[in-house]
């Protein structure tokens, strides 16, 4: 008969701790294992492929249970974190040997996707940002931290869209909600980024947090940053000494791109594969350090808009280009620099080992050489960075003297401290190495001093070391020489001050040397910890040097030129090339194209065959702008361009099925972003806008958008279209110019020239593209017949400028009162707040009415 389950004291303890961490897997320490129970066990067994067992198997309700060895737990924890889960580590906080009853246990750390410090899932060249959001009225406080590097920043954002853009730019995996936020924002963040949400509503007040938030000017920024720090303190339960003072930033102080635009331009992530390969980051990344790789990505996310800063970077890149041999030596020195930022974080966090400190020492040893090489090519452009490249000789000397070159990974098992660093440790080691020899020497000395030839030095577990002399030899012995310790039937055992000292050394050596080494290592770590601020400052400077040498390397390899950035609005990119496509195709095969827009020209209307290179041409423009504004040289014969404040793109067709949005809806949403937020200093790229709907609808929308940009926005715009009827707009719009991608037709075959030419294209060559794609010849012949018939019988549609609403109704021929009512209702619909099903039902009802 199954017995009723009654919780043991241990299970009561487990359940009380688990109640505090409902949204995490609780790794509960039992001996050499971390055990999981109940639902945690069932779920973890499936995810981690563990054997699921149970406690109280004969009970009415056995408790599901599984476990992992504590020494191998990190791999299992990494797996859970990578899949978006949280893990609470529960350890014994009392010594079982000295505790009566149940050993006390506590959660010593909560590991979450945003707080990973040391994991195989922590990519070397990517940050792992934890983000916090706090809404106050219409505005949002926004803060983020990389726990592994200590970087802390905060901003005040105007709306939900800005929050999504910032979170997407950071590719954050965890968002800490410091207040209630709109459900729409939470849904968008989930759909776009697949983030884990955590909550932190209380604000922990302490002097350290006040110091970290002191540079922030807005109260909203201080509160959200304080709550973010409070979350870290509560979850990590250890020193946060490496967290840097918060830096206030404003998105408007950099070239802004929303997450759609960054996605469309493939800056850091390929649309097709989701990976780095095939992106601008992939092309530009010739960094030699993990820190440099992360900084390059940050520069790409936030290009500069200040001419002086852009010029300063260009000057440094130019000096490196002019100094080939120094640059080669610089690259060699940088390859010996480890990830100082994350090493410093681990020092503060308390999970650094001997090898980490040796890596830090190796990195610091390169700093004087790096500074010397830059000083040798400096003509003033490197002055500011050279001030930051201050060698830390004191730390190099300390680590060099203290840490053994063959230090093990574990810090509690000895052999981590060098000989000669600490006198007491040296004595312990000498005792361990020379103990037997010392005893033999003592025995020989005592035999000579006493004349007792059979005197011996022995060891007993109860009495320790002793000098034994037979009773026959006691007659002539000066017993004041020794202290009696034990009497035997045929001998006496003694101890001397010298033997006592040796005994203490030998017995204590092995036991105490490991403890002493551990304490000495902690002392060294604390000394390094005192230099955290200096180390972080130095790491930033080395990272910047690394990114700049990467720019120089790429610019030299692909023969890039230094662009001129100016306040005037003219664009003159002669023989520009798409940097990524050129790298894939090779310099010889890529056909360059110029982009020329004088101050008066605002819109280039691009026509030409599909697959001819219109999208590549448009992306090329945006990528060259971004490269110029991060300080890199660009692929062109020459380049002059204004400084753009924002880039908006709509390139390529894609559904957003998760959010329930069709290609056309995504098109319209992205177009809306540009039309609402672009300024005369912005860049807009619209590729084939309007093709996702009916022909006349699409054409009407495309024309209306072009006219709106021309009349209201005045941004530099590249607008490609397959609606050839729109090319007559250059007669109506003074700041619009037609260009097209050339193609020639020979004996029924079309050849795309991939070259941009003045004026409109004469036809679309759609059937020729279908032929290239391999469609059946019978189908192609039928399409050609249909096309010919349409061209002969269908009157050419000549668009007219968009007119007032009352006149627009003529587009729909004669309309009834009922139809006008339907149109009015359509105009009032807020599609962005409707689900796909709501939209479908509404459309059905409207259709029934007409």
VOGU-3710 file (C-alpha; in Angstrom, 3 decimals, decimal comma):
1> xxxxxxxxxx> 0,000/0,000/0,000  1,637/3,309/-1,051  2,381/5,547/1,894  1,433/9,203/2,040  4,363/11,458/1,155  5,661/13,526/4,038  8,319/16,105/3,223  11,686/15,591/4,869  13,491/18,583/6,434  15,687/18,678/3,332
11> xxxxxxxxxx> 12,698/18,841/0,974  11,091/21,496/3,178  14,300/23,529/2,817  14,337/22,942/-0,953  10,704/23,996/-1,386  11,134/27,171/0,677  14,127/28,236/-1,470  12,420/27,239/-4,721  9,424/29,400/-3,792  11,708/32,455/-4,085
21> xxxxxxxxxx> 12,930/31,456/-7,569  9,834/30,266/-9,408  11,073/31,351/-12,858  14,464/29,600/-12,591  15,875/26,081/-12,483  17,101/25,556/-8,912  20,437/23,691/-8,785  20,322/22,402/-5,187  23,684/21,188/-3,842  23,692/17,742/-2,248
31> xxxxxxxxxx> 27,201/16,371/-1,723  28,986/16,177/-5,081  25,816/16,815/-7,125  23,391/19,577/-7,950  19,921/18,020/-7,709  16,702/19,197/-9,353  13,223/18,167/-8,190  9,599/18,191/-9,305  8,859/20,192/-12,504  12,465/21,423/-12,702
41> xxxxxxxxxx> 13,631/17,816/-12,861  11,118/16,766/-15,516  11,918/19,738/-17,762  15,703/19,653/-17,218  15,876/15,911/-17,869  14,315/16,502/-21,279  16,433/19,548/-22,215  19,749/18,231/-20,839  19,135/14,561/-21,722  19,468/13,424/-18,103
51> xxxxxxxxxx> 18,064/10,281/-16,480  14,889/11,113/-14,582  14,553/9,226/-11,269  12,489/9,895/-8,171  12,660/10,196/-4,379  10,330/8,151/-2,171  9,560/5,680/-4,948  7,080/3,821/-2,734  5,197/6,955/-1,828  1,775/7,799/-3,209
61> xxxxxxxxxx> 3,302/10,680/-5,195  7,050/10,068/-5,821  9,097/13,232/-6,307  10,714/13,481/-9,802  14,445/14,030/-9,485  17,595/14,359/-11,630  21,086/15,678/-11,001  24,417/16,779/-12,495  27,938/16,492/-10,992  28,953/19,838/-9,469
71> xxxxxxxxxx> 32,360/19,823/-11,212  30,672/19,487/-14,635  27,678/21,721/-13,924  28,894/24,672/-16,017  28,216/22,882/-19,313  24,653/22,051/-18,276  24,077/25,602/-17,038  25,365/27,015/-20,353  22,883/24,861/-22,259  19,956/26,140/-20,210
81> xxxxxxxxxx> 21,056/29,780/-20,449  21,531/29,544/-24,232  17,923/28,363/-24,503  16,704/31,411/-22,581  16,274/29,952/-19,074  17,519/31,161/-15,683  19,491/29,041/-13,214  19,664/29,617/-9,436  22,771/28,085/-7,823  22,021/26,883/-4,272
91> xxxxxxxxxx> 25,080/25,993/-2,151  25,779/24,842/1,395  26,808/27,890/3,397  27,771/25,973/6,574  30,424/23,335/7,200  28,637/19,956/7,625  31,398/18,851/10,052  30,575/21,595/12,534  26,805/21,767/11,989  24,193/19,849/13,936
101> xxxxxxxxxx> 21,056/18,998/12,011  20,194/20,415/8,616  22,999/22,253/6,826  21,990/25,787/5,861  21,760/26,454/2,123  21,292/29,651/0,145  21,164/30,739/-3,484  24,611/32,236/-4,071  23,993/33,390/-7,660  21,164/33,661/-10,176
111> xxxxxxxxxx> 22,545/33,186/-13,690  20,366/34,629/-16,462  20,834/35,188/-20,223  21,842/38,795/-19,517  24,231/38,099/-16,616  26,485/35,370/-18,023  30,101/36,017/-17,025  32,074/32,991/-18,131  30,443/30,689/-20,637  31,100/28,887/-23,876
121> xxxxxxxxxx> 28,019/30,741/-25,142  29,674/34,126/-24,477  31,092/35,049/-27,880  34,479/36,775/-27,650  33,699/39,514/-30,166  30,143/40,189/-29,017  28,813/42,009/-25,987  26,195/40,408/-23,765  23,973/43,311/-22,786  21,410/43,271/-20,001
131> xxxxxxxxxx> 18,797/45,981/-20,575  16,423/47,768/-18,213  13,295/49,722/-19,192  11,244/52,077/-17,012  8,199/54,000/-18,272  7,258/57,340/-16,770  4,410/59,092/-18,546  5,098/59,023/-22,278  8,871/58,672/-21,852  11,081/55,695/-21,172
141> xxxxxxxxxx> 14,210/55,376/-19,072  16,594/52,960/-20,793  19,813/51,523/-19,342  22,114/48,678/-20,300  25,154/46,948/-18,868  27,570/44,264/-20,011  28,361/42,440/-16,785  31,408/40,780/-18,349  33,078/44,103/-19,272  31,493/46,586/-16,834
151> xxxxxxxxxx> 30,177/48,927/-19,551  27,122/50,876/-18,270  25,060/53,369/-20,311  21,704/55,104/-20,008  19,364/57,220/-22,117  15,940/58,826/-22,041  13,815/57,674/-24,987  10,726/59,289/-26,429  8,549/56,345/-27,452  8,124/52,567/-27,787
161> xxxxxxxxxx> 9,690/52,545/-31,213  12,916/54,039/-29,821  13,012/51,358/-27,098  12,682/48,583/-29,694  15,382/50,160/-31,884  17,843/50,447/-28,998  17,162/46,944/-27,694  17,539/45,534/-31,217  20,820/47,401/-31,757  22,174/45,862/-28,543
171> xxxxxxxxxx> 20,795/42,411/-29,468  19,868/42,117/-25,813  18,808/38,701/-24,506  17,205/39,885/-21,267  15,093/42,934/-20,414  14,571/43,972/-16,793  11,175/45,642/-16,436  11,387/48,338/-13,779  7,721/49,284/-14,144  4,654/48,168/-16,054
181> xxxxxxxxxx> 5,180/48,658/-19,779  2,583/48,541/-22,594  1,659/45,035/-23,701  2,311/46,096/-27,303  5,938/46,901/-26,439  6,421/43,639/-24,586  4,963/41,715/-27,544  7,189/43,522/-30,052  10,309/42,879/-27,982  9,391/39,211/-27,697
191> xxxxxxxxxx> 8,682/38,836/-31,425  11,700/40,792/-32,629  14,344/39,696/-30,132  12,995/36,650/-28,291  14,069/38,179/-24,978  13,687/36,895/-21,422  11,847/39,304/-19,110  12,733/39,890/-15,460  11,267/42,320/-12,934  12,938/44,788/-10,580
201> xxxxxxxxxx> 10,668/47,362/-8,998  12,632/48,152/-5,824  15,585/50,535/-5,806  18,514/49,646/-3,551  20,097/52,780/-2,133  23,838/52,681/-1,467  26,866/54,922/-1,934  28,377/52,763/-4,672  25,246/52,960/-6,849  24,984/56,712/-6,264
211> xxxxxxxxxx> 28,579/57,082/-7,474  27,904/54,985/-10,589  24,795/57,002/-11,555  26,274/60,408/-10,659  27,173/61,436/-14,269  23,537/61,062/-15,417  21,645/64,345/-15,785  18,061/63,022/-15,982  16,261/61,635/-12,938  14,548/59,012/-15,115
221> xxxxxxxxxx> 17,965/57,757/-16,257  19,231/57,603/-12,672  16,237/55,603/-11,476  16,312/53,028/-14,283  20,093/52,608/-13,922  19,759/52,294/-10,141  17,150/49,552/-10,566  19,353/47,770/-13,105  22,233/47,822/-10,600  19,869/46,649/-7,855
231> xxxxxxxxxx> 18,885/43,682/-10,035  22,560/42,808/-10,492  23,259/43,058/-6,775  20,284/40,834/-5,887  20,989/38,175/-8,522  24,800/38,055/-8,463  25,393/38,507/-4,705  29,041/39,539/-5,140  31,335/42,472/-5,879  30,372/44,722/-8,776
241> xxxxxxxxxx> 33,585/46,757/-8,487  34,261/46,551/-12,230  31,001/48,261/-13,225  32,014/51,597/-14,737  30,370/54,934/-14,043  27,264/55,292/-16,180  27,654/57,113/-19,483  24,694/59,174/-20,655  24,052/58,895/-24,370  21,490/60,259/-26,773
251> xxxxxxxxxx> 20,572/58,293/-29,904  20,395/61,617/-31,809  24,128/62,107/-31,237  24,883/59,323/-33,725  23,659/58,330/-37,168  20,308/56,718/-36,392  19,041/53,593/-38,103  15,976/51,688/-36,972  16,095/47,915/-36,638  14,418/47,482/-40,063
261> xxxxxxxxxx> 17,201/49,461/-41,754  20,022/47,626/-39,988  18,377/44,350/-40,930  17,892/45,372/-44,581  21,479/46,618/-44,923  22,940/43,476/-43,316  25,339/45,454/-41,139  26,064/42,712/-38,617  23,729/39,853/-39,517  23,023/38,194/-42,849
271> xxxxxxxxxx> 19,335/38,199/-43,822  19,697/34,753/-45,377  21,732/32,935/-42,703  21,461/35,124/-39,597  25,259/34,893/-39,248  28,117/37,382/-39,453  29,492/36,150/-42,795  28,398/38,264/-45,749  27,877/41,424/-43,662  29,669/44,765/-43,444
281> xxxxxxxxxx> 30,993/43,718/-40,024  32,462/40,577/-41,611  34,222/42,681/-44,228  35,643/45,270/-41,821  36,658/42,937/-39,013  40,413/42,554/-39,160  40,691/43,215/-35,431  43,250/41,198/-33,497  41,591/41,355/-30,067  38,172/40,375/-28,752
291> xxxxxxxxxx> 37,823/43,883/-27,297  38,471/45,448/-30,694  35,882/43,186/-32,317  33,231/44,316/-29,837  34,126/48,000/-30,247  33,950/47,724/-34,060  30,396/46,405/-33,762  29,501/49,314/-31,453  30,957/51,841/-33,919  28,894/50,240/-36,717
301> xxxxxxxxxx> 25,755/50,487/-34,592  26,349/54,179/-33,872  28,246/55,966/-36,692  29,413/59,497/-35,941  27,686/62,696/-37,020  30,363/65,122/-35,741  32,768/66,175/-38,553  35,709/66,699/-36,174  35,451/63,199/-34,728  35,133/61,621/-38,187
311> xxxxxxxxxx> 38,180/63,557/-39,428  40,173/62,592/-36,332  39,581/58,872/-37,022  40,431/59,332/-40,698  43,728/61,005/-39,767  44,710/58,049/-37,592  43,755/55,548/-40,308  45,800/57,548/-42,846  48,887/57,543/-40,607  48,625/53,752/-40,274
321> xxxxxxxxxx> 48,246/53,387/-44,054  51,409/55,462/-44,495  53,369/53,252/-42,056  53,327/49,661/-43,321  56,102/48,207/-41,154  54,946/49,895/-37,948  51,420/48,643/-38,642  52,690/45,091/-39,080  54,531/45,313/-35,727  51,423/46,815/-34,141
331> xxxxxxxxxx> 49,272/43,918/-35,362  51,770/41,412/-33,969  51,699/43,144/-30,575  47,879/43,210/-30,582  47,675/39,455/-31,227  49,321/38,990/-27,796  46,680/41,095/-26,041  43,951/39,016/-24,395  40,443/40,179/-23,492  41,460/42,664/-20,789
341> xxxxxxxxxx> 37,915/43,976/-20,307  36,505/40,564/-19,424  39,582/39,598/-17,419  39,041/42,706/-15,298  35,379/41,749/-14,877  36,393/38,309/-13,637  38,892/39,841/-11,214  36,108/41,913/-9,658  33,642/39,031/-9,758  36,065/36,749/-7,954
351> xxxxxxxxxx> 36,197/33,981/-10,562  39,634/34,744/-12,009  42,373/32,079/-11,916  46,159/32,052/-12,212  46,159/31,651/-15,970  43,821/34,635/-16,308  46,289/36,817/-14,401  49,125/35,571/-16,613  47,053/36,564/-19,662  46,548/39,990/-18,102
361> xxxxxxxxxx> 50,304/40,300/-17,551  51,039/39,254/-21,147  48,562/41,885/-22,374  50,048/44,635/-20,219  53,547/43,784/-21,456  52,471/44,788/-24,999  51,323/48,281/-23,990  54,771/49,989/-23,969  55,481/48,546/-27,439  52,084/49,657/-28,794
371> xxxxxxxxxx> 52,624/53,168/-27,420  56,168/53,283/-28,826  55,008/52,241/-32,317  52,247/54,870/-32,347  54,606/57,523/-31,033  56,909/56,738/-33,954  54,218/57,573/-36,558  52,453/60,309/-34,579  52,102/63,721/-36,156  49,602/64,900/-33,557
381> xxxxxxxxxx> 46,622/62,734/-34,521  47,420/60,089/-31,876  48,007/62,487/-28,956  44,728/61,816/-27,124  44,946/58,031/-27,431  48,599/57,988/-26,390  47,620/59,670/-23,108  45,343/56,689/-22,411  48,029/54,090/-23,236  49,721/54,273/-19,842
391> xxxxxxxxxx> 51,823/51,166/-19,026  50,959/49,492/-15,702  54,446/48,274/-14,804  53,524/47,748/-11,144  50,917/45,117/-12,037  53,244/43,421/-14,521  55,894/43,173/-11,790  53,423/41,903/-9,165  51,910/39,178/-11,365  55,340/38,253/-12,724
401> xxxxxxxxxx> 56,737/37,795/-9,203  53,687/36,037/-7,764  52,062/33,731/-10,323  53,789/30,569/-11,532  54,042/30,279/-15,326  52,497/26,794/-15,137  49,670/27,777/-12,798  46,753/25,299/-12,833  43,135/26,252/-13,616  42,046/25,596/-10,020
411> xxxxxxxxxx> 43,087/28,149/-7,388  42,563/25,914/-4,349  44,944/23,073/-5,161  48,347/24,744/-4,835  51,258/25,221/-7,267  49,924/28,648/-8,254  52,440/30,927/-6,467  56,071/31,247/-7,568  59,036/30,254/-5,428  60,649/33,264/-3,795
421> xxxxxxxxxx> 57,442/35,303/-3,524  56,697/34,534/0,154  59,166/33,356/2,808  56,742/31,179/4,784  55,524/29,431/1,620  59,144/28,818/0,573  59,814/27,212/3,957  56,767/24,963/3,557  57,892/23,907/0,117  61,436/23,316/1,257
431> xxxxxxxxxx> 60,054/21,199/4,076  57,990/19,121/1,651  60,885/18,684/-0,759  63,697/18,240/1,785  62,004/16,808/4,894  63,595/13,316/4,693  67,027/14,759/4,018  66,719/17,131/6,986  65,809/14,236/9,301  68,724/12,133/8,027
441> xxxxxxxxxx> 71,094/15,050/8,596  69,707/15,605/12,116  70,092/11,922/12,922  73,758/11,957/11,762  74,495/15,122/13,740  72,931/13,725/16,930  74,854/10,429/16,632  78,093/12,371/16,348  77,237/14,765/19,193  76,160/12,001/21,628
451> xxxxxxxxxx> 78,452/9,189/20,470  75,391/6,863/20,303  75,852/5,013/17,012  72,393/3,416/16,932  70,454/6,629/17,758  67,585/6,991/15,303  64,944/9,518/14,337  61,484/8,006/13,868  57,827/8,923/13,443  54,678/7,848/15,233
461> xxxxxxxxxx> 51,165/8,993/14,289  50,288/9,587/17,934  53,494/11,178/19,198  54,914/12,598/15,967  58,694/12,734/15,325  61,098/11,494/18,066  64,743/10,612/18,814  65,031/7,007/20,081  67,974/5,800/22,238  68,263/2,269/23,697
471> xxxxxxxxxx> 68,464/1,986/27,514  71,986/0,540/27,256  73,198/3,845/25,801  71,430/6,091/28,335  74,189/5,740/30,973  76,624/8,123/29,302  73,943/10,461/27,785  73,498/14,064/28,907  69,707/13,897/29,236  69,421/17,671/29,640
481> xxxxxxxxxx> 70,032/17,788/25,893  66,558/16,363/25,220  63,027/16,415/26,514  61,605/12,970/27,364  58,556/12,058/25,292  57,856/8,296/25,685  59,301/5,333/27,616  59,490/1,876/26,024  60,624/-1,469/27,442  64,093/-1,268/25,868
491> xxxxxxxxxx> 64,394/2,403/24,883  63,493/5,966/25,603  62,120/8,445/23,103  63,023/12,126/23,225  62,408/15,332/21,374  64,721/18,334/20,877  63,936/21,964/20,002  65,460/21,451/16,571  63,365/18,318/15,910  60,243/20,120/17,122
501> xxxxxxxxxx> 60,882/22,856/14,565  61,412/20,316/11,800  58,286/18,437/12,866  56,211/21,612/12,714  57,581/22,476/9,292  57,128/19,027/7,790  53,662/18,279/9,192  52,301/21,706/8,478  53,956/22,130/5,105  51,625/20,117/2,929
511> xxxxxxxxxx> 48,439/21,028/4,761  49,139/24,708/5,204  50,992/25,485/1,990  47,823/25,039/-0,117  45,809/27,301/2,200  48,620/29,859/2,238  48,862/29,814/-1,565  45,142/30,412/-1,829  45,343/33,376/0,567  48,345/34,806/-1,287
521> xxxxxxxxxx> 46,512/34,471/-4,600  43,518/36,342/-3,142  45,901/39,078/-1,946  47,331/39,401/-5,469  43,812/39,495/-6,897  42,855/42,266/-4,483  45,905/44,284/-5,544  44,902/43,899/-9,185  41,345/44,844/-8,224  42,597/48,213/-6,967
531> xxxxxxxxxx> 43,676/49,004/-10,555  40,354/48,155/-12,223  39,669/51,729/-13,369  43,177/52,091/-14,836  42,857/48,728/-16,587  39,466/49,556/-18,111  40,743/52,912/-19,382  43,723/51,177/-20,949  41,550/48,430/-22,478  39,364/51,035/-24,223
541> xxxxxxxxxx> 42,414/52,715/-25,743  43,865/49,408/-26,984  40,449/48,498/-28,461  40,303/51,778/-30,393  43,823/51,247/-31,753  42,785/47,765/-32,850  39,686/48,984/-34,743  41,649/51,747/-36,466  44,361/49,345/-37,632  41,559/47,092/-38,901
551> xxxxxxxxxx> 40,229/50,001/-40,994  43,717/50,641/-42,368  44,222/46,960/-43,213  40,907/46,653/-45,061  41,383/50,014/-46,830  44,801/48,994/-48,111  43,734/45,479/-49,143  40,764/46,640/-51,224  42,222/49,995/-52,356  39,712/52,221/-50,579
561> xxxxxxxxxx> 39,969/56,024/-50,664  39,531/58,625/-47,982  36,070/60,204/-48,304  35,415/63,895/-47,841  32,550/64,634/-45,477  31,139/68,139/-45,736  28,177/70,189/-44,593  26,967/70,882/-48,131  24,310/68,501/-49,467  26,022/67,378/-52,679
571> xxxxxxxxxx> 26,911/63,720/-53,190  29,706/62,728/-55,542  30,761/59,091/-55,324  32,733/58,274/-58,463  33,006/54,586/-59,415  31,698/53,414/-56,045  31,583/49,706/-55,215  29,465/47,619/-52,865  32,173/46,530/-50,370  30,722/43,137/-49,443
581> xxxxxxxxxx> 29,693/42,111/-52,968  33,129/43,147/-54,224  34,832/40,989/-51,612  32,743/37,994/-52,681  33,080/38,566/-56,455  36,611/39,932/-56,507  37,824/43,377/-57,591  38,195/42,431/-61,261  34,614/41,185/-61,719  32,767/43,922/-59,856
591> xxxxxxxxxx> 31,335/46,713/-62,042  31,584/50,080/-60,222  28,832/52,712/-60,339  28,844/56,414/-59,575  26,281/58,149/-57,370  26,096/61,864/-58,164  23,487/64,204/-56,691  24,092/67,936/-56,667  22,670/70,106/-53,904  19,432/70,598/-55,821
601> xxxxxxxxxx> 18,841/66,932/-56,659  16,950/65,170/-53,879  15,494/62,054/-55,532  16,995/59,564/-57,959  14,210/57,509/-59,550  15,836/54,241/-60,599  14,359/51,987/-63,260  15,754/48,940/-64,994  15,422/45,175/-65,250  14,987/42,942/-62,238
611> xxxxxxxxxx> 18,248/41,243/-61,200  20,211/44,059/-62,864  21,669/45,486/-59,658  19,284/48,234/-58,511  19,149/46,938/-54,909  22,921/46,505/-54,813  23,364/50,086/-56,038  21,092/51,396/-53,290  22,692/49,356/-50,519  26,095/50,465/-51,800
621> xxxxxxxxxx> 25,196/54,108/-51,139  24,078/53,428/-47,569  27,096/51,245/-46,740  29,535/53,848/-48,058  27,820/56,505/-45,923  28,123/54,293/-42,830  31,771/53,439/-43,571  32,589/57,124/-44,022  30,856/58,103/-40,782  32,635/55,486/-38,660
631> xxxxxxxxxx> 35,958/56,859/-39,916  36,850/54,153/-42,432  37,899/54,695/-46,039  35,468/53,681/-48,803  35,500/51,666/-52,049  35,430/54,298/-54,790  37,700/56,279/-57,086  36,717/59,382/-55,100  33,947/60,168/-52,632  32,401/63,357/-51,298
641> xxxxxxxxxx> 29,205/63,314/-49,289  27,303/65,186/-46,593  26,939/63,912/-43,037  23,620/62,104/-42,769  21,652/62,085/-39,520  19,418/59,051/-40,274  19,153/56,241/-42,796  15,846/54,581/-43,708  15,659/51,578/-45,974  13,047/49,374/-47,525
651> xxxxxxxxxx> 14,922/46,822/-49,615  13,714/43,371/-50,537  10,387/41,648/-49,875  9,800/39,886/-46,583  6,844/38,861/-44,467  6,865/39,250/-40,718  4,726/36,184/-40,070  5,381/36,117/-36,312  3,868/39,569/-35,942  1,101/38,636/-38,407
661> xxxxxxxxxx> 2,179/41,137/-41,063  2,310/40,628/-44,815  5,036/41,863/-47,125  2,923/44,849/-48,084  2,161/45,728/-44,458  5,896/45,576/-43,620  6,594/47,794/-46,652  4,077/50,376/-45,536  5,297/50,342/-41,915  8,893/50,891/-42,999
671> xxxxxxxxxx> 7,827/53,630/-45,425  5,883/55,247/-42,589  8,982/55,329/-40,365  10,887/57,243/-43,023  8,118/59,680/-43,881  7,472/60,496/-40,221  11,058/60,850/-39,016  13,307/61,777/-41,955  14,854/65,259/-42,137  16,496/67,069/-45,068
681> xxxxxxxxxx> 19,776/65,583/-43,769  18,517/61,987/-43,920  19,014/59,264/-46,513  16,013/57,230/-47,733  16,293/54,057/-49,805  13,024/52,644/-51,160  13,274/49,581/-53,367  10,248/48,611/-55,494  7,792/50,153/-53,044  4,178/49,238/-53,744
691> xxxxxxxxxx> 4,728/45,969/-55,565  3,066/44,014/-52,745  -0,433/45,117/-53,760  -2,548/45,546/-56,915  -0,819/47,336/-59,805  -2,784/50,593/-59,748  -2,823/50,716/-55,926  0,920/50,194/-55,848  1,587/52,758/-58,552  -0,636/55,356/-56,877
701> xxxxxxxxxx> 1,063/54,828/-53,516  4,543/54,928/-55,039  3,795/58,206/-56,823  2,215/59,740/-53,729  5,212/58,789/-51,601  7,672/60,273/-54,111  5,691/63,506/-54,244  5,456/63,677/-50,437  9,207/63,247/-50,041  9,787/65,906/-52,710
711> xxxxxxxxxx> 7,382/68,393/-51,170  7,600/67,754/-47,417  10,748/65,812/-46,489  13,531/66,904/-48,875  15,798/64,024/-47,861  18,287/62,532/-50,299  16,315/59,586/-51,697  16,974/56,637/-53,971  13,671/55,204/-55,174  13,742/52,187/-57,470
721> xxxxxxxxxx> 10,577/51,077/-59,211  9,260/48,680/-61,823  6,458/51,147/-62,589  7,981/52,729/-65,709  4,988/55,049/-65,906  6,434/56,998/-62,950  9,460/58,182/-64,934  7,422/61,127/-66,282  7,527/62,625/-62,778  10,799/64,374/-63,618
731> xxxxxxxxxx> 8,678/66,784/-65,684  6,641/67,742/-62,605  9,202/67,492/-59,795  12,174/69,837/-60,077  14,437/67,943/-57,646  13,899/64,462/-59,133  16,177/62,853/-61,722  15,738/59,606/-63,660  18,522/57,019/-63,836  18,396/53,429/-65,016
741> xxxxxxxxxx> 20,429/50,253/-65,110  21,579/49,599/-68,626  20,725/46,486/-70,625  21,221/45,556/-74,247  19,190/43,139/-76,331  20,845/41,048/-79,070  18,969/38,501/-81,130  16,256/38,110/-78,505  18,759/37,705/-75,645  19,169/40,378/-72,985
751> xxxxxxxxxx> 22,508/41,259/-71,363  22,458/43,292/-68,129  25,303/45,802/-68,023  24,999/46,406/-64,234  25,863/50,007/-65,069  23,827/53,010/-63,957  22,934/55,464/-66,764  21,060/58,742/-67,058  17,354/58,758/-67,978  14,564/56,181/-67,624
761> xxxxxxxxxx> 14,678/52,544/-68,743  12,672/51,721/-71,842  11,256/48,359/-70,691  11,378/45,925/-67,742  12,716/42,778/-69,423  10,661/40,689/-67,002  10,237/37,809/-69,441  13,997/37,734/-70,026  14,576/37,441/-66,275  12,085/34,554/-66,210
771> xxxxxxxxxx> 14,085/32,925/-69,003  17,307/33,246/-66,996  15,489/31,649/-64,047  14,811/28,602/-66,270  11,022/28,712/-66,755  9,698/26,372/-69,510  10,104/27,765/-73,051  6,413/27,170/-73,923  5,393/29,258/-70,918  7,810/32,047/-71,913
781> xxxxxxxxxx> 6,472/32,087/-75,500  2,896/32,371/-74,189  3,934/35,234/-71,852  5,531/37,080/-74,797  2,293/36,712/-76,816  0,182/38,023/-73,912  2,582/40,947/-73,368  2,407/41,921/-77,043  -1,384/41,859/-76,969  -1,500/43,981/-73,826
791> xxxxxxxxxx> 0,920/46,538/-75,256  -1,185/46,831/-78,421  -4,617/47,120/-76,790  -4,078/48,550/-73,277  -3,686/52,315/-73,170  -0,543/53,507/-71,449  -1,198/54,829/-67,975  0,340/58,232/-67,477  0,339/59,123/-63,771  -0,576/62,557/-62,650
801> xxxxxxxxxx> 0,490/64,315/-59,486  -1,584/63,360/-56,471  -4,629/65,629/-56,176  -7,082/66,549/-53,489  -9,238/63,820/-51,899  -12,421/64,863/-53,681  -10,683/64,462/-57,048  -8,989/61,183/-56,102  -12,328/59,372/-56,060  -12,320/59,538/-59,850
811> xxxxxxxxxx> -9,616/56,855/-59,766  -12,354/54,408/-58,796  -14,752/55,530/-61,591  -18,313/56,043/-60,331  -18,744/55,246/-56,635  -21,947/54,779/-54,672  -22,822/56,352/-51,322  -22,355/52,932/-49,720  -18,899/52,633/-51,257  -17,950/56,094/-49,992
821> xxxxxxxxxx> -19,038/54,972/-46,507  -16,806/51,920/-46,787  -13,898/54,124/-47,845  -14,487/56,389/-44,833  -14,517/53,389/-42,519  -11,320/52,080/-44,105  -9,583/55,383/-43,431  -10,499/55,217/-39,751  -9,085/51,708/-39,217  -5,900/51,446/-37,138
831> xxxxxxxxxx> -4,317/48,442/-38,811  -1,276/48,453/-36,512  -3,467/47,596/-33,529  -5,450/44,867/-35,293  -4,626/41,181/-35,313  -4,539/39,419/-38,706  -7,856/37,712/-37,841  -9,505/41,038/-36,893  -8,308/42,537/-40,175  -9,689/39,591/-42,153
841> xxxxxxxxxx> -13,108/39,781/-40,440  -13,294/43,542/-40,967  -12,381/43,153/-44,642  -15,102/40,500/-45,028  -17,735/42,814/-43,493  -16,701/45,725/-45,711  -16,794/43,513/-48,795  -20,347/42,412/-47,940  -21,449/46,062/-47,721  -20,390/46,760/-51,319
//
